[in-house]
Amino acid sequence: MTNLGFEAGMKDQFYAVAEQLFKEEKKTEAAPLYRTIIERTDNNDQTFLLCQFRLFQCLVGISSEENKDALERFEPFYSLLPEDTRLDALLLLANVCYSLGDWKRVERYGDELYACAIFVYDRLKKENFVKNLHTERHLVVYYGHGLRIKGFVLTMQGRYEEAKKCVAEYSDLGWFECLDDMGKKEVEKFRTWGKANMYNLELKTGNNKVLPELSEFLDQNREEILPSLLSVVESANQFRFDADDIINKFSIWLPPVNSEVTYINGTQLFHFWYEKAKYDFKKKRIVGGIDELLYALYLAHRMNYYAGFEKCVSLFRKHSEYATEQQKLGYKNIVEGVFDL
């Protein structure tokens, strides 16, 4: 890309304004400024690379198609970023790929995140943590999420005992050097996630005896309700056990379908309602299952999640003869983009 020529100091001014807007969560306003800098700056310039990452952060939203385009646009540049910024980029890349269901890329970026976090940690220890690390979060976050992503990938591959080792490792990060108050809070988050995921791994092997313990855990950790209920209903469908009590108890705490969602919890919410519809169909609760399928269909349409949308349409057609007139109208409205739920 050719340098089209900024006047002296103009690039720095554009960048400063863009960064301020980004800091104020005004990403829509910041994005055109980052684009302008990218277009007028040589691609071996450090600011060019930083703007590519910022633009990626600005463009990521709830739309699967737009996230896919943003991912393809940014991927050629992430490895050229400074190590500290690359940690943030790798975490975001892994999360976006998770929302797209691209498990190979999730594994790739998770492995790179873990390796980069170890490299930075070892180097900083040698420097006695003198260097000021310019990351959005504490270093322990990237190390822990590298392990967490690895545990997730192993779970997806059915390698549950190996996954448990990863979960156990990120559940106990108190040894991490130079933990300030923020770092200690992050360590506690991983401890909580680890406990939830140990329950979920037991469910993945068909052990529904952990449901009472999981219910007690969710009473104290409401933020874990959505991912845990997703594991519950997926496992109940696979192993055909009854999970009515825990699902009925906690599903009332899930976000309303038409509420604001992120690309992460929107993806989880879609999969929960799709799996819950299948669960109720197996229980012969057809009308209730169709309602839940319409929730999933609405979310898929809203997020431009075409693969999920097609799955919902296919499942609806198999049960359409049992749908009420109101449900048929709701289906028609969603498919046509009216979104009347």
C-alpha positions in Angstrom: 0.0 0.0 0.0 1.4 3.3 -1.0 1.7 6.2 1.5 -0.7 8.8 0.1 0.9 11.4 2.3 -0.3 12.8 5.7 0.7 16.3 6.4 3.2 16.6 9.2 1.5 15.5 12.5 -1.9 14.8 10.9 -1.6 11.0 11.3 -0.9 11.4 15.0 -3.8 13.8 15.4 -6.2 11.4 13.6 -4.9 8.5 15.7 -5.3 10.4 18.9 -8.9 11.3 18.1 -9.7 7.8 17.0 -8.2 6.4 20.2 -10.2 8.8 22.4 -13.4 7.8 20.6 -12.5 4.1 21.0 -11.9 4.6 24.7 -15.4 6.2 25.0 -16.9 3.1 23.3 -17.8 5.2 20.2 -16.6 2.5 17.8 -18.8 3.5 14.9 -17.3 7.0 14.9 -13.8 5.7 15.4 -13.8 3.2 12.6 -13.7 5.7 9.6 -10.7 7.4 11.2 -8.8 4.1 11.6 -9.7 3.4 7.9 -8.3 6.7 6.8 -5.0 6.1 8.6 -4.7 2.6 7.1 -5.4 4.0 3.6 -2.7 6.7 3.9 0.0 4.9 5.9 2.6 2.4 4.6 1.9 -1.1 5.8 5.3 -1.5 7.5 4.4 1.4 9.8 3.6 0.4 13.4 0.5 2.7 13.5 -0.8 1.0 10.4 -0.8 -2.4 12.3 -2.3 -0.9 15.4 -5.1 0.7 13.4 -5.8 -2.7 11.7 -6.4 -4.2 15.1 -8.5 -1.3 16.3 -10.6 -1.5 13.2 -11.1 -5.2 13.8 -12.3 -4.4 17.3 -14.6 -1.8 15.9 -16.1 -4.1 13.3 -16.8 -7.1 15.5 -20.5 -7.2 16.5 -23.4 -9.7 16.6 -23.6 -10.3 12.8 -21.9 -13.6 11.9 -21.3 -12.5 8.3 -19.8 -9.1 9.2 -17.6 -10.8 11.8 -16.4 -13.3 9.2 -15.5 -10.4 6.8 -13.7 -8.6 9.6 -11.8 -11.7 10.5 -10.6 -12.3 7.0 -9.6 -8.7 6.7 -7.5 -8.7 9.9 -5.9 -12.1 9.9 -2.9 -11.2 7.6 -1.8 -8.6 10.2 -2.1 -10.0 13.7 1.2 -11.8 13.7 3.0 -8.6 13.0 1.7 -6.8 16.1 3.9 -6.2 19.1 3.6 -9.2 21.5 1.5 -7.4 24.1 -1.0 -6.1 21.6 -0.9 -9.6 19.9 -2.2 -11.1 23.1 -5.3 -9.0 22.9 -5.7 -9.7 19.2 -5.4 -13.5 19.7 -8.0 -13.6 22.4 -10.4 -11.7 20.3 -9.6 -13.8 17.2 -10.4 -17.0 19.2 -13.6 -15.6 20.6 -14.8 -14.5 17.1 -14.0 -17.9 15.7 -15.9 -19.5 18.6 -19.0 -17.5 17.6 -18.6 -18.7 14.0 -18.2 -22.3 15.0 -14.8 -22.5 13.4 -13.2 -24.9 15.8 -9.9 -25.4 13.9 -9.3 -21.7 14.1 -10.3 -21.6 17.7 -7.7 -24.3 18.5 -5.1 -22.5 16.4 -5.6 -19.1 18.1 -5.9 -20.6 21.5 -2.6 -22.4 21.2 -0.9 -19.3 19.9 -2.4 -17.3 22.8 -1.1 -19.7 25.3 2.4 -19.9 23.7 2.6 -16.1 23.5 1.5 -15.6 27.1 4.1 -18.1 28.3 6.8 -16.3 26.2 5.9 -12.9 27.6 5.6 -14.1 31.1 9.0 -15.8 31.1 10.6 -12.8 29.5 9.1 -10.4 32.0 10.2 -12.6 34.9 13.8 -12.3 33.6 13.4 -8.6 33.5 11.9 -8.6 37.0 8.7 -7.2 35.6 10.4 -3.9 34.9 8.8 -3.5 31.4 5.4 -1.9 31.4 3.2 -4.4 29.6 0.7 -2.6 27.3 -2.2 -5.1 27.4 -5.9 -4.4 28.0 -6.0 -7.0 30.8 -3.7 -8.6 33.3 -1.2 -11.1 31.8 -2.8 -13.9 33.8 -6.0 -13.5 31.7 -4.2 -14.4 28.5 -2.4 -17.4 30.1 -5.7 -18.6 31.7 -7.7 -18.2 28.5 -5.1 -20.1 26.5 -5.7 -23.0 28.8 -9.4 -22.5 28.9 -9.6 -22.6 25.1 -7.5 -25.7 25.0 -9.8 -27.3 27.5 -12.8 -26.4 25.3 -11.3 -27.8 22.2 -10.4 -31.1 23.9 -14.0 -31.2 25.2 -15.3 -30.7 21.6 -13.0 -33.6 20.5 -14.4 -35.9 23.3 -11.0 -36.0 25.0 -12.6 -35.4 28.4 -9.8 -36.6 30.7 -7.3 -34.4 29.0 -9.7 -31.5 29.1 -10.0 -32.0 32.9 -6.3 -31.5 33.2 -6.5 -28.1 31.5 -9.5 -27.1 33.6 -7.6 -28.1 36.8 -4.6 -26.0 35.7 -6.5 -22.8 35.0 -8.5 -23.3 38.1 -5.4 -22.8 40.2 -3.4 -19.8 39.0 -2.6 -18.4 42.4 1.1 -19.2 41.8 1.3 -16.5 39.0 3.9 -13.9 39.9 3.2 -10.2 40.3 -0.6 -10.6 40.9 -2.0 -7.2 41.9 -5.6 -6.8 43.2 -7.0 -7.0 39.6 -4.9 -10.1 38.9 -6.2 -11.8 42.0 -9.8 -11.1 40.9 -9.0 -12.6 37.5 -7.6 -15.7 39.2 -10.9 -16.1 41.1 -12.8 -15.8 37.9 -10.9 -18.7 36.4 -11.4 -20.7 39.6 -15.2 -20.2 39.2 -15.1 -21.1 35.5 -13.1 -24.1 36.3 -15.6 -25.4 38.8 -18.5 -24.9 36.4 -16.5 -26.7 33.6 -15.7 -29.6 35.8 -19.5 -30.1 36.3 -20.0 -29.7 32.6 -17.3 -32.3 31.8 -19.1 -34.8 34.0 -22.3 -34.1 32.2 -20.5 -34.7 28.9 -19.8 -38.3 30.0 -23.4 -38.8 31.0 -23.0 -38.3 34.7 -26.2 -36.6 35.6 -25.7 -37.2 39.3 -23.8 -33.9 39.5 -27.0 -32.0 38.7 -27.9 -31.2 42.3 -24.4 -29.9 43.0 -24.4 -27.9 39.8 -27.8 -26.4 40.9 -26.3 -25.3 44.2 -23.3 -23.8 42.4 -25.5 -21.8 40.0 -27.5 -20.4 42.9 -24.2 -18.7 43.9 -22.9 -18.0 40.4 -25.7 -16.7 38.3 -23.3 -15.5 35.5 -22.6 -19.2 34.8 -26.2 -20.1 34.1 -26.2 -19.8 30.3 -23.1 -21.8 29.5 -24.0 -24.4 32.2 -27.6 -24.8 31.0 -26.3 -25.2 27.5 -24.1 -28.1 28.7 -27.0 -29.6 30.6 -29.5 -29.6 27.7 -26.9 -30.9 25.2 -26.0 -33.7 27.5 -29.6 -34.5 28.3 -30.3 -34.8 24.6 -27.3 -37.0 24.1 -27.8 -39.4 27.0 -31.6 -39.0 27.3 -31.7 -38.1 31.0 -34.3 -35.9 32.6 -33.1 -32.3 33.4 -36.4 -30.6 33.8 -35.8 -29.5 37.4 -32.5 -27.6 36.8 -33.6 -26.2 33.4 -37.0 -24.9 34.8 -35.3 -23.4 37.9 -32.6 -21.4 36.0 -34.0 -20.7 32.5 -36.0 -17.9 33.9 -32.7 -16.1 34.5 -31.6 -16.2 30.9 -31.6 -13.0 28.9 -34.9 -12.3 27.0 -34.6 -13.3 23.3 -35.0 -9.7 22.1 -32.5 -8.2 24.6 -29.1 -6.9 23.6 -26.6 -9.7 23.2 -23.0 -10.0 22.3 -21.6 -12.3 19.7 -20.6 -14.7 22.5 -23.7 -14.9 24.6 -25.9 -14.6 21.5 -24.3 -17.7 20.1 -24.7 -19.6 23.4 -28.3 -18.4 23.7 -29.1 -19.6 20.1 -27.6 -23.1 20.8 -29.5 -23.3 24.2 -32.9 -22.6 22.7 -32.2 -24.9 19.7 -31.2 -27.8 22.0 -34.1 -27.0 24.4 -36.5 -27.3 21.5 -35.1 -30.7 20.6 -35.2 -31.7 24.3 -38.9 -30.8 24.5 -39.7 -32.5 21.2 -38.3 -35.7 22.7 -40.5 -35.2 25.7 -43.5 -34.8 23.4 -43.9 -31.2 24.5 -44.3 -30.2 20.8 -46.0 -26.8 21.1 -43.5 -25.6 23.8 -40.7 -26.9 21.7 -41.8 -24.9 18.7 -41.9 -21.7 20.8 -38.3 -22.4 21.7 -37.3 -23.2 18.2 -38.8 -19.8 17.1 -36.6 -18.1 19.8 -33.5 -19.8 18.2 -34.7 -18.9 14.7 -35.1 -15.3 15.7 -31.6 -15.1 17.2 -30.1 -16.8 14.1 -31.8 -14.3 11.8 -30.8 -11.4 14.0 -27.1 -12.5 14.1 -27.0 -13.4 10.3 -26.1 -16.9 11.5 -27.2 -18.7 8.3 -26.1 -22.2 9.2 -28.1 -21.9 12.5 -31.1 -20.4 10.6 -31.2 -23.3 8.1 -31.1 -25.9 11.0 -34.0 -24.2 12.6 -36.0 -24.0 9.4 -35.4 -27.7 8.8 -36.5 -28.7 12.3 -39.6 -26.5 12.2 -40.7 -28.1 9.0 -40.5 -31.5 10.6 -43.0 -30.3 13.3 -44.9 -27.7 11.5 -48.1 -29.7 11.4 -48.3 -29.3 15.2 -47.7 -25.6 15.2 -50.5 -23.2 16.3 -51.7 -20.5 13.9 -49.9 -18.0 16.0 -46.7 -20.0 15.8 -47.0 -20.3 12.0 -47.5 -16.5 11.8 -44.5 -16.0 14.1 -42.4 -18.3 11.8 -43.5 -16.4 8.7 -42.7 -13.0 10.3 -39.2 -14.1 11.3 -38.4 -15.6 7.9 -39.6 -12.5 6.2 -37.7 -10.3 8.6 -40.6 -8.8 10.5 -39.2 -10.1 13.8 -42.7 -10.1 15.5 -41.9 -12.1 18.7 
